[in-house]
Amino acid sequence: MKISAFIAKRIAFNRQPSFLRFIIRLAVAATLISVAAMILTVALTSGFQYAISQKVFSFWGNIRIQQFEASRAAVAEQTPIEKNDTLIGQLRKINGIRTIHPFATKNAIIRGKESIEGVLLKAVDSNYDFKQIGQFLEQGHWLQFPDSGYSSQINLSTYTAGRLQIKTGEKILIYFIQPDGSHRIRQMTVAGLFKTGIEDYDKLYAIADLRLVQRLNSWTPGQIGGYEVFLDDYRNSDSVNKEVSALLPTEWNSQTIRQVFPYIFDWLDLQNTTIAIALSIIILVAALNLITCLIVLVLDRTKMIGILKAMGSPNAAIQRIFLYQVSFITIIGILGGNLLAFAFCYFQQRYGLITLPEDAYFISTAVVRLNFWQILIVDLGSLFICFSVLIIPTVIIRKIQPAAALQFN
């Protein structure tokens, strides 16, 4: 065992310029780049999924509670429900729930200087925590709520404001179509502009006072469209939703935002397929590179193998030499790959080296998200693959005959 390790170390760390030294360095470099590429693939894809989902959760919460209507579209106006402070108090006791806010939506048409745009008002009350969507504010400020009446301020998306050629602080006319076909007009002031980066949201939504919608719909102060539930951890949405649903009246319904807007999350889930394909290609290329390097390594040491066999060294001892070689290559490659990936992730997070067209990807800068278990899987998988390819030189070693090896040139 010690002799095998000694020989392997002398081969691996030989400082004399040689073809074998180049091959070993090439194998280390191939392993390093492959490990770094796999970690970055996982980190960038996970970061992309996390960033988009957090935008959706910030805008709509994690769970939505409203009147049960089997065929109602996600963007349709809600049938009102009565506020139930007792029930909301019970829901707030559920572990994992951070905040609960009432909301309602109302279709409207905004008249600009030269054109009109249809929007869906998302109406919230004075207790709404705008810090949850603070990252989206581009200009001005969020709407402010008076003590009585309703706020005459509104927040538009930068997309809608651009289409209508409206600036912060300007007054606009908004037309609300009533169920009976009539319309009501309100003059409102643009308090600020927001941009979520999600095209469907920026094209459709505006933010206004819940009391405005209540008055337009002739609702009582106790009637709302529903509740938005924000969680401490989005990963607990399904389990918390089950607890919430169990406490609701039979005519109410709760859904996770994934269920309300499935198309966004289905698209994000497709990224897992992308990860699998990319990782498969990287693993295949890395394995082929390592196999080639090991075969060249064995062939280059054919005479050494012949001499060792002629001296009575068993196949197992010779195989251990190359096992140590693979260990050197693998450990150095994995450690170097991890360091390279971590360094890139650090600079990407700090300086945003990779930028993206926000209109297509919903984010302007690539986001990296490192998970310990994912890195561990990549490292252990690389270790397994590297030692698996050792089977090929093992077969070659067993077939080498001392007499033929000593004549090999």
N, C-alpha and C positions, 0 to 999 in steps of 0.2 A: 504493500500500500504506500509506504513512504517513498520507495524507489519510483513508483508510477507518478506520484505527485512531484517529485524532484525533477524528473524528465519533462513532465508537462510544463512546469514552471520555467525551466531553461528554454524550452521551445517558445513559450508564450512571451517571455520577457527578454528574449535575446536582442541585444542592442545593435548587433551587426546587421548592416543593410542586406536584405535577402528577399527573395520572392515570397518565401513562407511568412516573413514578418509582414509583408504587404497584404497577404491573404488574410492573416489574422486581424489586422487593422480594418480591412474591408468588411470582414464578418462582424466585427464590433460596431462599425459605423452603420451597417445595414440593420443590425438589431436595434441600435440606438434610435435611428430615424424611424423605424417601424413602430417602436414603443411610443415615441413622442407623437407620431402621427395618429396612432390609435387613441391616446389620451386626449389629444386636441380635438379629434373627431367627436368623441363622446362629450367633452366639455363644451364645445361650441354648439352642438345640437341640443344638449340639455339646457344650456344657457338660453338658446333661442326659444325653446318650448316654455321655459320658466318666464322669460321676459314678456312673451305674448300673453300667456295665461294670466300673469299678474296685472297686465293692462286691463284685461276683461274683468277680473275680480275687483280691481280698484274702481272701475266705473259702475259695476252692477252688483257688487257683493259676491258672496259665495253661494247663497241660497235665497230663493225668492218665494214669498208667501203671498197668495192672492186667492180670489174666488175660483172654485173649481169649474173649468169650462173645457171639455174634452177637445173641442175643435178650434179653440182660440189660437190665433197666430201670436208669435212672440212679440211682434211690434204693434199689435192692436191695442186700442184703448181698453182699460180694465173695467169690469163690472165692479161697482164700489162695494167695499166691506166696511163694517163698523169697527172703529178702534176698540181694542180690548186690552186695557192696561194690565188687568189681572193676568191674562194669558202671556203677555209680553214679559211680565215680571217672572213668570215661571220659565219662559224660554231663556231668559238671561242667566238663569241658574245652571243651565246646561254647560258642562265643561267644554271649553273650546270656543264658545261664542264671545266675540269682542263687543260688537255694537249691533243694534237693530234700528233701522230708520224707515219711516213711512215714505211712500212715493206714489206717484200717479203719472200717467202719460196722456198727452193731448195732441192731436194732429192740428197743424197750423200752416198758414201760408204767409211768408214774409215778403213784403214788397220793398224792393230796393230802388235805386235811382233809375235803372234801365231794365230791370228784370225782376222776376219773382222766383222764390224757392220754397218748396214744401219741406217742412221739418216735423219732427216728433218731439214735443216738449217733454223733457223729463223733469217733473216737478218735485221738489224736496222742501222740507220745512226748515225752520230756523235752527233746529238742533243737529242738522246734518253736518257731519265732520268733513269739511272740504280738504283737510290734510290728506285724505285718502286719494284724492285726485289732484292734489297740489302740483304734481309733476307735469300735468297736462297744460297748466296755465301759461299762455304765451305772452299776452298783453293785458293790461288793466288789472282788474281784481274780480273775485267772485261776487255774485249778487249779494246785496245786503237786505236784511229783513226789517221792516218797520214794526213798531209795537202794535199797531192796529192796521186794519185794511190788508192789502197785499202789496208786495214789492212790484214796482214798475220797471225793475231792472231785469236784464236777461243776459245770459252768456251764450255766445255763438261760437261755432267752430271756425277756425281760420279759413277752412274751405268755403263754408257758407258766406262768411264775410267777404271773401275775395270774389266770389261769384256775384254778390250783390253790390260790391264796391262800397262796403260799409266799414267805418273805422270805430275804434273804441270811443265812447262818449256821445256818439250820434244817436238821434232818436229815429225810431223806425215804426212803421205801421204793421201790425200783425192781424191777420184775418183768421178767425176760428169758425169752422163749419159746424153747425149744430145738427143733431140727429134729424130735426124736422126740415132740413134743407136751408134754413136761414143762416146768416152769419153775423158774427160780432167782431167789432174792430177795437183793438187796444193800441195805444201809443206807448212804446216802451223804449228804454234807454239801454244801449249796449254797454254793460259794465266791464266786460272783458272777453277775450278770445282764448279758446283752448284748442289743443291739438292732441288727440290720442295716438295718432299714427295708424289707427285701424280705419281703413277707408270707409267701411260701412257705417261706422259710428260718426266719423267726421262729416260725412255727406248727409246724415239723417238727423242727428240729435242736437238739441239746444237745451239749456238748463234754465228753469224758471221757478217761481214761488208756488208751492203746493196750494196756497189759499187762492191763487188766481184760477187754477183748474177747478177747485171746489166751487168757486163762484160761477164760472162759465158753465159747469155741468149742473148747477143748481143743487149741489150736494150740501149736506149739513157739515159743520166744522168737525164732526166726528167720523165722517166718511172719507176713505182713502182708497187708492187703487190697490195697495198691498204693502208688504214690508220687504226691505232688503236686509239680509242677515250677513254680517261680516265675521269671519272666523280668524282665530289666531294662526291657524295652519290650514292652508287650502287642501292639504292631503287628507284631512279628516271630513271633507264635505259629505261623503256618502254616509258615514256612520252618524254624524251629527244630524243629517237630514232625516234619518230614520227616527231619531229621538224627537226631533221637531214635529214630524208628521204624526207621531203617536199622540201628541198633546193638542193637535188642532181640531176644531169642530169639523164635522163630516162634510160640510159644504165648502170648506177651505182646502187648499192644496199647496204643497211645498215641493219645489224642484231645485236641484242643484243647477248652477249656471251652465254646467256642461250639458244638462238636459234641455235647457232653454235655448242655448245657441250651439247645437251639436256640430254644425258645419265647421266652426272654427277649431274645435277640439279634435274633430275627426281629421282635419288637415294637419294639426300638430302631431297626432298619433302616427300619421304617415311618415313623419320624420324618423320614427323608430325603424321602419323598413330601410330608409336611407342609411341609417347607422349600420344596420346588419350587412347591407351590400358593400358599403365602404370598408368596413372592418374585414369582411371576407376577402376582398381584393388585396388589402394591405397584408393580411396574414398569409395569403397565397404567395405574394411576391417575396415576403420576408422568408418564408419557408424555403422557397426555391433558391434564394440567395444563400441561405445558410447551408442548404444541402450541397450546393455547388462548391462553396468554400470548404466544407468538410471533406468532400471527395478529393478536391485538389490537395488538401492537407494530408490525407491518407496516402495519396499517390506520391506526394513529394517525400514522404517518410517511409516509402516501401522498403528501401535498404535497411533502415533502422528496424523496421518490423521483422525483416528476415534475420538480421543479426540477433535480435532478442529471442526469436523462436529457436535459432540455432543454438543459443546458449541455454535453452531449456525453459524460457519464460512461457508460462501458459497464456492462452488467448485472453483469459479474464484480466490478467495483469496488463496486457497491452491495451485492451479495451478501456481500462481505467485511465490510461494516459489521455486518450481522446475524450473520455468523460470529464476529466479535469479541464481539458482544453475548452470543451463546450461550457463548462461552469464559468471559466474565466470570461469567455466571450459573452455569455448570457448575463452574468451579474454586472459586469461593466456596462454592457449595452442597456440593461434595464435601468440601472442607476443613472446613467447618462441621459437616457430617454426621459426619465422622470424629471430630472433637473432642467432639461431643455424645455419640456412642456410647461413646467411650473414657471419658468422665466418668461416664456411667451405669454402665459395667462396673466402674469403680473403686469407686464407692459401693456397688454391689451386692455385690462381693466383700468389702468392708470392713464393711458394716453390714447386709447381708442384707435389702434393702428389700422384695424380693418373696418371700413365703413360700408354701409349697405344703402341701396335706394329704398327709402322708407315707404314709398308708394307701393312697392312690390312686396317688401318683407315686414312691414309694420314697425320696424325699428331702424334707426339710422346708424347705429354702431353695433357690431357683433358683440354679444354678451357671452362670457365664459362662466361656467358653473361646474366646479369640481366636487365630486362626491367621493368620499373615501372608499366606499364599497366598489364603485366603478373602477377606480384606479387599482384597487386590489385585484379585481377580476382580470384587468388587462395585464398586470404584472404576473399573476399566477398563470394566466393563459399563455403568456410569452414564455415563461419558464417551462411549461408543459410541452409547448411546441418545439422549443429548442432541444429538449432532451428526447423528444419523440423522433426527431430527424437523426438522432445518433444511431438508430437502427441500421441505416444504410451503410455507414462506415464499419459498423460491427460485422455485417455480412461480408464486406470486402476483406476485413482483417482475417476472418476465419478461413477464407479461401486462398489466402496468400501462402505459398510454399517457400520455405527458406532458400532452397537452391535457386528457384526462379527469381526470388526477390534480390538475392545477392548479385545476380547478373543484370538486374533491372537498371536501366540508365535513362 
